[in-house]
Every structure is written in structure tokens, then in C-alpha cells.
Amino acid sequence: MLKIASRAVAAAAVSALCFLSPAYAAPTAVELVFEQPYLAKIDAGAALSYRFERKTDDKGLSPSFEDSVTLKLSNDEKGRKEAVVDMFTGSRARTVGPLGTAGNPVVIALLEQDVREMQKVLGGSPYYIRNRMRDAINDGGVVEAVKVEFDGRSVDGWRVTLKPFTKDVERERFKDFAERSYELIFSDAVPGGLYKLVTVTPKKGAEAPLLVENLTLQGVAAAKADAK
């Protein structure tokens, strides 16, 4: 009886620990990237601003630059919230959307940009590249609890690490991009949920990476009173 009771108490303790510990309560990469309602707290008419930095010395790639990415929220004709992502400015400018508001659409816009660039550099099918990214999010994303420094505060967040091409059967076709890694940091305490997205592509045989891209949240501009 004592052994049974002791086991029951131990099981209850483990159950409580699993419930309370971030390691056990961690959301999945799919939930963080595609499903969390980060934008539900932000009114239509508001805009989230991000700083984007690209660094590379490789002449075969598009050159380094710094620019902005803006996520704009509005309501469609039926009153449903939708998003548009303005990627960069000037000659680099392009608009993605309208998009749905599950997750943070900036992630989708940046991953799609990666698909376009990799297909241009490597050739092959963009669908294959896109599917490897999706597979990595669905099955291979590592999620860890982290602290995020934003707006003078330290808040709780989650880091998702992805390496979509490392174990791919066609990894040789990806050349240096085979070891490309993605680090996405999310927090419910920052506007829009997405705090940072960093992509690092190592260069074989070199200390410096082939390519590093870094997107960081700058802030949010509130909706105007007459926004619809």
C-alpha cells in the first residue's frame, strides 16, 4: 500500500512538474510559426515595423543592404482582419498579400523570399525548396525557452531553430545552402509575436559565413481613429 501510495505521489509530482516546466509546456514550431493569434491584439490600421540587414561578400549573390519591412493590418470588405507585408523600399520594394493573420505573415514573406533567391542561385524547383522548409517546421524544429530584451524589458519567449536542408537526400544540390539555419524568436509580450528572424548560411572552408540575414522588430504604430 505504501509503495503504491508513494508511486502515486511521485506520479502526481512528475505530472505537476510537466505542467509547470517550460520544457514540457513548450509549443511546437508549427504552432509558433503558423497558428498563434499574435495579431489578434492589434487593431486594423496599425503597422508593425522591422529592420532588415543582409550581409555577404560573395559576388555571386545579391549584395549587402539594410532596409525596412512593414506589416500593415486592415479589414477586408467583410470586416475580417488581413495583412499586407511591404518588403523593403525603393528599387527593392515589393508587396506580399493580402495574407491571413494566423501566426505572423512576415515569416511567410521572408521564407518565400528565401525560396526565390535559392531557386535563382541553385536552380531546380522552388516547390522542392519550399516543401523542405515546411517539413522542417512540421517535423524538425527545435523549440527552446529564451529571454527577449525588448523596449527596455526582459520578457519570456521561444526560439525555434530550423535546418531544412542538412539531412535532405539531395543536400549536395544545395551546396553551401545545405547547412543554412534559421533562428526565429517569438514572444507573446512583443507586438505581433515575432521579435527576430536570423538566417545564417555558412561557407564551406571559410570562417566567415556566406550570407547572414537579420530581421528585428522595431515597434508598432497604433491604428488611427478612423481606420477601417
Stockholm file with secondary structure:
# STOCKHOLM 1.0

chainA/1-228         MLKIASRAVAAAAVSALCFLSPAYAAPTAVELVFEQPYLAKIDAGAALSYRFERKTDDKGLSPSFEDSVTLKLSNDEKGRKEAVVDMFTGSRARTVGPLGTAGNPVVIALLEQDVREMQKVLGGSPYYIRNRMRDAINDGGVVEAVKVEFDGRSVDGWRVTLKPFTKDVERERFKDFAERSYELIFSDAVPGGLYKLVTVTPKKGAEAPLLVENLTLQGVAAAKADAK
#=GR chainA/1-228 SS CHHHHHHHHHHHHHHHHHHHCHHHHCCCHHIIIIICCGGGGSCTTCEEEEEEEEECCCTTSCCCEEEEEEEEEEECTTSCEEEEEEECSGGGCEEEEEECCSSCHHHHHHHHHHHHHHHHHHCSCHHHHHHHHHHIIIIICEEEEEEEEETTEEEEEEEEEECTTTTCTTGGGGGGGGGCEEEEEECTTSTTSEEEEEEEECCTTCSSCSEEEEEEEEEEECCCTTCC
#=GC SS_cons         CHHHHHHHHHHHHHHHHHHHCHHHHCCCHHIIIIICCGGGGSCTTCEEEEEEEEECCCTTSCCCEEEEEEEEEEECTTSCEEEEEEECSGGGCEEEEEECCSSCHHHHHHHHHHHHHHHHHHCSCHHHHHHHHHHIIIIICEEEEEEEEETTEEEEEEEEEECTTTTCTTGGGGGGGGGCEEEEEECTTSTTSEEEEEEEECCTTCSSCSEEEEEEEEEEECCCTTCC
//
